[in-house]
Amino acid sequence: MTEAVTRTAVVLAAGKGTRMKSATPKVLHAIAGRPMIHYPVRAAIEAGARSVVVVVGHGREGVEA
């Protein structure tokens, strides 16, 4: 009997971006036209994660949007 494995990824995205000297949360800064948070979430999905949990802190409302 084979059991299905469900993978969940956790992405830590709680940085303020202080060293970037910006009021925008670090994970919302664009890289190649997409917010920085896009890349680890996409990588987790492509690696087989069935769900992705993003841990946010500073600027939570903007990251959720």
N, C-alpha and C positions, 0 to 999 in steps of 0.2 A: 504494500500500500504506500502510495506517495502522498505526502502532505504538501500543500501549496504554501509557499513562503511569501508573506506580505512584507514589503520593505517600506519603511517610513524614514524620510530624511529630515534632519533638523538643521536649519540654516540660522546662524547667529548673525543678526543684522541690527545691533543696538548701538552702533557707533555714532557719535555726535558729528564727526568730521571737523573737529577743532583745528587740526593741523592743515586742513584744506582752506582754512580762513573763510568759511562760508556758513551762512545760517541754514542752508539746505542740509538735511541729513545725508551722511556720506553715501548711503546705498541708493540715493535718488539722483546722484550725479551721473550724467550720461557718459557712456563709453561706446563709441561707434554707433551713436544714435539710440541706444537703449539704456534704461537705468541700470546701474551697477548690480542691483539685486536680481535682475533678469538672468544673469549668467549662472550663478550657482543653483537657482531654482530649475532652470532648463537642464543643467548638467545632472541634477538629481533625478529628474524625470527620465532623461535619456539613459541613465544608469539603472533604471528599473524601479524607482520608488513609486509606489502606488499613491502615496500622499506625501506632501511636503509641509512641514511646520516651520514658519519663519518667526523667530524670536526677535521682537522689536522693542525699542526703548524710546530714545529721543526722537521726536517727530513721528510718533506712531500713526497718527491720523493720515499723514501724507503717504507713508509707506503702505498702509492698508488700502488707500485709494488706488 
